[in-house]
Amino acid sequence: MHYQWDFSQVTHQLPLLLSGLQGTVVLVAWSMLVAIPLGLLLALMRLSPQGLLRHFAGIYVAFFRSAPAIVLIYWFFFAAPILLSFRPAPLTSAVMAISLQAAAFFCEVFRAGIQGVERGQWEASAVLGMRGWTRFRIIILPQALRHVLPALMNRLIDLIKTTTLASVISYGEVVYNAGRISSLTFRPLETFTLLGGLFFILLSVIALLARWLEHRWQIGRRV
């Protein structure tokens, strides 16, 4: 069977695809705004001398790293209304599920970076009279980020790919809208080929940005 490729009908639906891409960007942005600070907080808890904080963070990370993202999305969308007596919007459910899971992975990335900072840096900052959050923010955190930048960007790419699961609760992100285009045009092969190319370009740009940042930081360290 010889298949006749025809992208003309799909390209006519580009505004709908771009609308879905906008929905994906909104979902990624909100998920990052929650996941990254929460992941850093969890990392500090896991490094805390307080046993209760360490155990809580450890249980959190173990649970959310093992839970499938699609199950979490379904839970927040279908179970939360039963338990909390209100129905969150699809965007809210997706952000809660994706960000809480992503925070567990970001936690381990940040923890590895903080532990990778040489002990002498902590001691030198103490000699300079820095204490608490000031020392961590100015001396420790920038060095930790340099150590884990590739892993951090990989987790960001994983987060972006995970957002495609929000289509199962009818959130209008790019995969959901691609499904609508496929139904309208009866051209699923062209639709999802175009979608795959779009994701390839987007994630390649992020990967190149990560390499550029890593290169700049390495130059800064040598200088």
C-alpha positions in Angstrom: 0.0 0.0 0.0 1.4 3.3 -1.1 0.5 6.2 1.3 0.0 9.6 -0.2 1.4 12.3 2.2 -0.6 15.5 2.3 0.3 18.2 4.9 -2.0 20.8 3.3 -5.0 20.1 5.4 -2.9 19.9 8.6 -1.1 23.2 7.9 -4.5 24.9 7.6 -5.0 24.0 11.3 -1.7 25.5 12.5 -3.5 28.2 14.6 -5.0 25.3 16.6 -1.7 23.6 17.0 0.0 26.9 18.1 -2.8 27.4 20.6 -2.0 24.0 22.0 1.7 25.0 22.1 0.8 28.1 24.1 -1.1 25.8 26.6 2.0 23.6 26.9 4.2 26.7 27.6 1.8 27.8 30.3 1.7 24.4 31.9 5.5 24.1 31.8 6.0 27.6 33.3 3.6 27.0 36.2 5.1 23.5 36.9 8.6 24.9 37.0 7.6 27.8 39.3 6.3 25.2 41.8 8.8 22.3 41.2 12.1 24.1 41.3 11.7 26.0 44.6 10.0 23.0 46.2 12.8 20.7 44.9 15.4 23.0 46.4 13.5 23.1 49.7 13.3 19.3 49.8 17.0 19.0 49.1 17.8 21.3 52.1 15.5 19.2 54.2 17.2 16.0 53.1 20.6 17.6 54.1 19.1 18.9 57.4 20.5 17.7 60.7 16.9 17.4 61.9 15.9 13.7 61.5 12.2 14.5 61.1 12.8 16.8 58.2 15.2 14.3 56.5 12.7 11.4 56.9 9.8 13.4 55.6 11.7 14.6 52.5 13.0 11.0 51.9 9.5 9.6 52.0 8.2 12.3 49.7 11.0 11.7 47.2 10.6 7.9 47.3 6.8 8.2 46.8 6.7 10.7 44.0 9.6 9.2 42.1 7.9 5.8 42.0 4.4 7.1 41.2 3.5 7.2 37.4 2.8 10.7 36.3 -0.4 9.8 34.5 -1.8 8.2 37.8 -1.0 11.4 39.7 -2.8 13.5 37.0 -5.9 11.3 37.1 -5.8 11.4 41.0 -5.7 15.1 41.2 -8.4 15.5 38.6 -10.8 12.8 39.6 -10.1 12.0 43.3 -9.5 15.6 44.6 -13.1 16.7 43.9 -14.3 13.8 46.1 -12.0 14.5 48.9 -11.9 18.3 48.8 -15.4 19.0 47.6 -14.3 21.1 44.6 -13.3 20.3 41.1 -9.9 21.8 40.1 -9.5 23.0 36.5 -7.5 20.7 34.2 -4.6 23.1 34.3 -4.6 23.1 38.1 -4.7 19.3 38.3 -1.9 18.9 35.8 0.3 21.5 37.5 -0.2 19.9 40.9 0.6 16.4 39.6 3.5 17.3 37.4 5.2 19.8 39.7 5.0 17.7 42.8 6.6 14.7 41.0 9.2 16.9 39.3 10.1 18.4 42.6 11.2 15.0 43.8 13.6 14.6 40.9 14.8 18.2 41.2 15.5 17.5 44.9 18.0 14.8 44.1 19.7 17.0 41.5 20.0 19.9 43.9 21.2 17.6 46.7 23.9 16.2 44.6 25.1 19.7 43.6 25.1 21.0 47.2 27.1 17.9 48.4 29.5 18.4 45.5 30.6 21.8 46.8 34.0 21.5 48.5 34.0 21.7 52.2 36.6 24.5 52.0 34.0 26.8 50.4 31.7 26.4 53.4 34.6 27.1 55.7 35.8 30.1 53.7 32.4 31.7 53.7 32.2 31.2 57.5 35.5 33.0 57.9 34.1 35.9 55.9 31.3 36.2 58.4 28.6 34.9 56.2 25.8 32.9 57.9 22.7 31.0 57.0 20.8 31.9 53.9 23.3 34.6 52.8 26.2 32.1 52.7 24.1 29.5 50.8 22.7 32.0 48.3 25.9 33.8 47.4 28.6 31.1 47.8 27.1 27.6 47.8 24.1 27.7 45.4 25.9 29.2 42.4 28.6 26.5 42.6 26.0 23.7 43.1 24.2 24.8 40.0 27.4 24.7 37.9 27.9 21.1 39.0 24.4 19.9 38.1 23.5 22.1 35.2 23.4 19.2 32.6 21.3 17.1 35.0 19.0 20.1 35.7 18.4 20.7 32.1 17.7 17.0 31.5 15.0 17.1 34.2 13.5 20.2 32.6 13.3 18.3 29.3 11.7 15.4 31.1 9.2 17.8 32.6 8.3 19.2 29.2 7.7 15.7 27.8 5.6 14.8 30.9 3.2 17.7 30.3 1.9 15.9 27.2 0.1 13.5 29.6 -2.2 16.4 30.5 -4.1 15.6 27.3 -5.8 12.7 29.1 -7.9 15.2 31.2 -8.7 17.3 28.2 -6.3 20.1 29.0 -5.7 22.1 25.8 -2.0 21.5 25.4 -0.3 20.7 22.1 -0.9 16.9 22.1 -4.6 17.4 22.9 -5.0 19.9 20.1 -3.0 17.7 17.7 -5.6 14.9 18.4 -8.4 17.4 17.6 -6.6 18.3 14.3 -6.2 14.6 13.5 -10.0 14.1 14.0 -10.8 17.1 11.9 -8.5 16.3 9.0 -8.4 12.5 9.1 -4.6 12.9 8.7 -3.1 11.4 11.9 0.2 10.5 10.3 0.9 14.0 9.0 -0.4 15.6 12.2 1.7 13.7 14.6 4.8 13.8 12.3 4.5 17.6 12.4 4.1 17.4 16.2 7.2 15.2 16.5 9.2 17.7 14.5 7.9 20.6 16.6 9.0 18.8 19.8 12.4 17.9 18.3 13.0 21.6 17.5 11.9 22.8 20.9 13.9 20.3 22.9 17.0 20.8 20.7 16.9 24.5 21.3 16.8 23.8 25.1 19.7 21.4 24.8 21.7 23.9 22.9 20.9 26.6 25.5 22.1 24.2 28.2 25.4 23.6 26.4 25.9 27.4 26.0 25.2 28.1 29.7 27.6 25.3 30.7 30.3 26.6 28.4 29.8 30.2 29.8 30.1 29.0 33.4 33.2 26.9 32.6 34.8 30.0 31.1 33.8 32.0 34.2 35.5 29.4 36.4 38.7 29.5 34.5 38.8 33.3 34.5 
